[in-house]
Amino acid sequence: MDKFAHRKAQSVITLKDAQGNAMPGRKVQFDLTKHEFLFGTGAFWSAPLADPSTPPEQKAYLEKIWDSWHKLFNYGTLSFYQGRYEPREGETLEVPTMYGAKFLKEHGVTTKGHPLCWHTVAAKWLMGRTPEEVLENQLFRIRREVSAFKGVTDIWDVINEVVIMPIFTAEENAITPLCQKMGRVGLVKAVFDEAKKTNPDATLLLNDFNTSEKYRELIADCLEAGVPISVIGIQSHQHQGFWGMEKLHEVLDRFASFNMPMHFTENTFVSGDLMPPHIVDLNDWQVPEWPTTPEGEERQAKDWLTLADTLFEHPLVEAMTGWDYIDGAWLGAPSGLVRKDGSVKPSWEALNQRINHDWSTHVTLMTDENGQVTLDGFRGEYTLKVDGQQAKLTLKKDQSEVTVQL
């Protein structure tokens, strides 16, 4: 039995020439160029890469990053933390962020904005305002960002880490008091409704690192209240070592109970010393240096393969995002797939083997007397080549026939 059958499709492809005539007896090469499944990482580097004002030396480094990145990934997460995106009220980073978003889109990459509402990296200038004023600002911000990026970025982490939001005490912010006043479900519904109204076709995520029953109960309460959640977002920052298969399956089973799409939105494995087990908040582990090591890199590659194999096999998981692509991006951790100098690590090589070889389709077929072939492969976008000509097609679920005219 093919454990990845749910990732594949079979379709009869009819080839026609420019005059609309069938093309019998032709040799056709089919190559999968973009998976339907979303494989990605954080792509915060895309803004300076595409920004024409970026210094040449920095751009050369980022071009090296892009060169390895786009060989693996079709999905990038963009930075919309309000405290950084809008450091002063009304002064946003829309222009450089749009540079990155459009660059990725032009290269066939799907993008997601993260996050629209969160109590961390929040706007300091919201402090001192009433909850009503803060809510008004958050809804305004959602309308502004979602409408500005509509058609370029249509996937959003609408609100982040709501389970802890009303009891969060690590830093003062204006979002926690708002959540306390409105309640978790009330705030979630308000921001989701605004995002949905602004872009009815957007994919909207609720995202959390808390994978316990508390998150499942929150989701259930939100769905009962009519919150238009498209996808359940699950974080797995595994700086203290791989969760283990028992926990991974337990988490998958808990959220699969909703029979909704799931995205594993933020995944990290370190390739150096593991963070000590007594650390509760990962942000509390601050060390002067956190180098990658050969042993750690082998462990990281093994853990990434285990996670990727498990998620790709699960029928409800539609996306997997490695949080850091470059070492040192968050907490100084060696949690990237490439080292600081841009050289690829064993984890990059391992995922390359899966994405571009084990889980890819490259096949040559011969059309029959009707100019037809049956393509059976992983779902996604394909390039086909025949008689020196080239065309594109998408292999989709439940699409039994496709006609391609050259």
C-alpha positions in Angstrom: 0.0 0.0 0.0 1.3 3.5 -1.0 1.4 5.5 2.2 1.6 8.7 0.1 -1.3 7.9 -2.2 -3.2 10.8 -0.8 -0.5 13.1 -2.1 -0.9 11.8 -5.7 -3.4 12.0 -8.5 -3.9 10.3 -11.8 -5.2 12.1 -14.9 -5.5 11.4 -18.6 -3.6 14.2 -20.4 -4.7 15.0 -24.0 -2.1 16.8 -26.1 -3.1 19.0 -28.9 -1.1 21.1 -31.3 -1.6 24.8 -32.0 -4.3 23.9 -34.5 -6.2 21.8 -32.0 -5.2 18.5 -33.5 -4.4 15.4 -31.4 -0.7 14.5 -31.1 -0.4 10.7 -31.3 2.9 8.8 -30.9 4.8 11.6 -29.2 7.3 11.2 -26.4 6.4 13.5 -23.5 8.6 14.4 -20.5 6.7 15.4 -17.4 8.6 17.1 -14.5 7.0 18.2 -11.2 8.2 21.7 -10.6 6.1 22.8 -7.6 4.5 20.5 -5.0 0.9 21.1 -4.0 2.0 20.4 -0.4 3.6 23.5 1.1 7.3 23.1 2.1 8.7 26.3 3.5 10.7 28.3 6.0 10.6 31.8 7.4 11.5 34.1 4.5 12.2 37.4 6.3 15.3 37.7 4.3 13.3 38.2 1.1 12.6 41.9 1.7 16.3 43.0 1.7 17.0 40.6 -1.1 14.4 42.3 -3.3 14.9 45.8 -2.1 16.9 47.8 -4.6 18.4 49.9 -1.8 20.1 46.9 -0.2 24.0 47.3 -0.2 25.7 45.0 -2.9 27.6 43.0 -0.3 24.5 42.1 1.7 22.6 41.4 -1.6 25.3 39.0 -2.8 25.0 37.1 0.5 21.2 37.0 0.3 21.4 35.8 -3.4 23.5 32.8 -2.1 20.8 32.1 0.5 18.0 32.4 -2.2 20.0 30.0 -4.5 19.8 27.1 -2.0 16.4 28.1 -0.6 14.4 28.0 -3.8 15.8 24.6 -4.8 13.8 23.2 -1.8 10.9 25.4 -0.9 7.7 26.7 -2.4 6.4 28.5 0.7 7.7 31.5 2.6 6.6 33.2 5.8 6.8 37.0 5.9 7.3 39.2 8.9 4.3 41.4 10.0 5.0 41.7 13.7 3.3 45.1 14.5 6.1 46.3 16.7 8.6 46.0 13.8 6.3 46.4 10.9 4.9 49.7 12.3 7.5 51.0 14.8 5.7 54.4 14.8 2.0 54.7 14.3 1.2 55.0 10.6 4.8 54.4 9.5 5.0 50.8 8.1 7.4 48.6 6.3 4.8 47.9 3.6 7.2 48.9 0.8 10.2 46.6 1.6 7.9 43.8 2.7 6.0 44.0 -0.6 9.3 43.9 -2.5 9.9 40.5 -0.8 6.4 39.2 -1.2 6.3 40.1 -5.0 9.7 38.7 -5.6 8.7 35.3 -4.1 5.3 35.3 -5.9 7.1 36.0 -9.2 9.2 33.0 -8.6 6.3 30.7 -7.9 6.5 30.8 -4.1 3.4 31.0 -2.0 3.7 33.4 0.9 2.1 33.8 4.4 1.9 36.8 6.6 2.8 36.3 10.3 1.1 37.5 12.5 -1.7 40.1 12.4 -2.4 40.1 16.1 0.0 39.0 18.9 0.9 40.1 22.4 4.7 39.8 21.7 6.6 42.1 19.5 3.6 44.3 19.9 3.5 48.1 19.2 4.8 49.9 22.2 2.9 53.0 21.2 -0.4 51.2 21.9 0.3 51.3 25.6 -1.9 53.5 27.6 -4.9 53.3 25.2 -8.2 51.8 26.2 -9.1 48.2 25.1 -11.6 49.7 22.8 -9.0 51.9 21.1 -6.6 49.0 20.9 -9.2 46.8 19.2 -10.1 49.6 16.8 -6.4 49.8 15.9 -6.0 46.0 15.4 -9.0 45.8 13.1 -7.7 48.8 11.2 -4.3 47.2 10.9 -5.9 43.9 9.6 -7.9 45.8 7.0 -4.8 47.7 5.9 -2.4 44.8 5.6 -4.8 42.1 4.2 -6.1 44.5 1.6 -2.7 45.9 0.6 -1.3 42.3 0.1 -4.4 40.8 -1.4 -3.4 38.7 -4.4 0.2 38.6 -3.4 0.0 37.2 0.2 -3.4 35.4 0.8 -2.5 33.2 3.8 -2.3 34.8 7.3 -1.6 33.8 10.8 -4.5 36.0 12.0 -3.8 35.8 15.7 -0.9 34.1 17.5 -0.6 32.1 20.8 -4.0 32.9 22.2 -3.9 30.2 24.9 -1.4 32.2 26.9 -2.4 35.6 25.7 -4.7 36.7 28.7 -2.3 35.4 31.3 1.0 36.6 29.6 3.2 38.5 32.0 6.7 38.4 30.5 6.4 41.9 29.1 3.8 44.7 29.2 1.7 45.0 26.1 -1.6 46.4 25.0 -3.0 43.1 23.5 -3.1 41.1 26.8 -5.5 43.5 28.5 -7.6 43.5 25.3 -7.8 39.7 25.4 -8.7 39.8 29.2 -11.5 42.2 28.5 -13.0 40.5 25.4 -12.1 36.9 26.3 -10.1 34.6 24.1 -13.0 33.6 21.8 -14.3 37.2 21.6 -11.0 38.6 20.4 -10.3 35.7 18.0 -13.7 36.1 16.5 -13.3 39.9 16.0 -9.9 39.6 14.3 -10.9 36.6 12.1 -14.2 38.2 11.0 -12.3 41.4 10.0 -9.7 39.4 8.0 -12.4 37.3 6.3 -14.4 40.4 5.4 -11.3 42.1 4.0 -10.3 39.1 1.9 -13.1 36.4 1.7 -10.8 34.1 -0.3 -7.9 34.2 2.2 -6.6 31.2 4.1 -6.8 32.2 7.8 -4.9 30.4 10.5 -5.2 30.2 14.3 -1.6 29.5 15.4 -0.2 28.3 18.8 2.8 26.7 20.5 0.5 25.2 23.1 -0.4 21.8 21.8 -2.3 20.7 24.9 -6.1 20.1 25.5 -6.3 23.9 26.2 -5.6 24.7 22.6 -8.1 22.0 21.4 -10.7 23.4 23.7 -10.1 26.9 22.4 -10.4 25.8 18.8 -13.7 24.0 19.6 -15.1 27.1 21.3 -14.1 29.3 18.4 -15.7 27.0 15.8 -18.8 26.9 17.9 -18.9 30.7 17.9 -18.6 30.7 14.1 -15.0 31.9 13.8 -14.0 31.3 10.1 -10.8 29.3 10.8 -9.4 27.8 7.6 -6.4 26.0 9.1 -5.1 24.9 12.5 -1.6 26.1 13.0 0.7 24.1 15.2 4.2 25.2 16.4 7.0 22.8 17.3 10.1 24.6 18.4 12.1 21.6 19.5 15.2 23.3 20.9 15.3 20.7 23.7 15.3 17.8 21.4 12.8 15.9 19.3 9.4 15.5 20.8 9.4 11.7 20.2 7.0 9.8 18.1 4.5 9.3 20.9 4.0 13.0 21.5 4.0 13.8 17.7 1.3 11.3 17.1 -0.6 12.4 20.1 -0.6 16.0 18.9 -1.6 15.0 15.4 -4.5 12.9 16.8 -5.7 15.6 19.1 -6.1 18.2 16.3 -7.1 15.8 13.6 -10.3 15.3 15.6 -11.5 18.5 13.9 -11.1 17.0 10.4 -9.6 20.3 9.3 -6.4 21.2 7.5 -3.3 21.5 9.7 -0.1 23.5 9.1 3.0 22.8 11.2 3.9 26.5 11.1 7.1 26.9 13.1 9.4 23.9 13.4 13.0 24.0 14.8 15.7 21.5 15.5 19.1 22.7 16.7 22.3 21.4 15.3 24.4 22.2 18.4 24.0 21.6 22.1 20.4 21.0 23.1 18.7 23.6 25.3 18.6 22.3 28.9 15.3 20.5 29.8 14.6 22.8 32.9 14.0 25.8 30.6 10.3 26.5 30.4 10.3 29.6 28.2 12.7 29.2 25.3 13.4 32.9 25.3 15.0 32.5 28.7 18.0 30.6 27.3 20.5 33.3 26.3 24.1 32.1 25.7 27.1 34.1 24.3 27.7 31.5 21.6 25.6 28.6 20.3 27.7 26.9 17.6 26.6 24.2 15.2 28.5 20.9 15.6 29.1 17.9 13.3 27.2 15.6 15.7 24.4 18.1 16.1 24.1 18.5 12.4 23.6 14.7 11.9 21.0 14.7 14.7 19.2 17.6 13.2 19.0 15.9 9.8 17.6 12.8 11.3 15.0 14.7 13.3 13.9 16.7 10.3 13.5 13.6 8.2 11.4 11.9 10.9 9.1 15.0 11.2 8.8 15.4 7.5 8.0 11.8 6.8 5.4 11.8 9.5 3.7 15.0 8.4 3.8 14.2 4.7 2.1 10.9 5.5 -0.7 12.5 7.5 -3.7 13.3 5.2 -4.8 16.4 7.0 -1.4 18.2 7.1 -1.0 20.6 4.2 2.2 22.6 5.1 5.4 22.3 7.0 7.5 25.3 7.8 11.0 25.3 9.2 11.2 28.5 11.2 14.9 29.4 10.7 16.6 28.9 7.4 19.9 30.5 8.5 21.7 29.6 11.8 21.4 32.2 14.5 18.2 33.8 13.3 16.2 33.3 16.6 17.8 33.1 20.0 21.1 32.7 18.4 20.3 29.0 17.9 22.0 26.8 15.3 18.5 25.9 14.0 18.9 26.7 10.3 19.2 24.4 7.4 22.2 26.4 6.3 25.1 27.7 8.3 25.8 31.4 8.9 28.1 31.5 5.8 25.3 30.1 3.7 26.7 26.6 3.3 24.1 23.9 3.4 23.9 21.4 6.3 23.0 17.7 6.3 19.4 18.7 7.1 19.2 20.6 3.8 20.6 17.6 2.0 18.1 15.3 3.7 15.1 17.4 2.9 16.4 17.8 -0.7 16.4 14.0 -1.0 12.8 13.8 0.1 11.3 16.8 -1.7 13.1 16.7 -5.0 13.7 12.9 -5.4 11.7 10.6 -3.1 8.6 12.6 -3.3 8.9 14.0 -6.9 7.7 12.8 -10.3 9.8 12.9 -13.4 8.6 10.6 -16.1 8.7 10.1 -19.9 5.5 8.8 -21.5 4.3 8.1 -25.1 1.0 9.4 -26.3 -1.5 6.8 -27.8 -3.4 7.1 -31.1 -5.6 9.7 -29.5 -2.8 11.9 -28.3 -3.3 10.8 -24.7 -1.2 9.7 -21.8 -2.0 8.8 -18.2 0.0 10.8 -15.8 0.2 9.3 -12.3 2.3 11.4 -9.8 2.6 13.7 -6.9 0.1 16.5 -7.1 1.3 19.9 -8.1 2.6 22.0 -11.0 4.3 20.3 -13.9 6.3 21.2 -17.0 5.8 19.0 -20.0 8.2 18.9 -23.0 7.3 17.4 -26.4 8.7 18.0 -29.9 10.9 20.8 -28.6 8.0 22.6 -27.1 7.1 23.2 -23.5 3.8 23.7 -21.6 2.6 23.7 -18.0 -0.2 21.8 -16.3 -1.4 21.2 -12.7 -2.1 17.7 -11.5 -5.0 18.0 -9.0 -7.1 15.8 -6.9 -10.2 14.5 -8.6 -9.4 15.8 -12.0 -9.6 12.8 -14.3 -8.9 14.6 -17.6 -6.7 17.6 -18.7 -6.3 18.9 -22.2 -3.0 20.8 -23.0 -2.7 22.7 -26.2 0.8 23.6 -27.3 
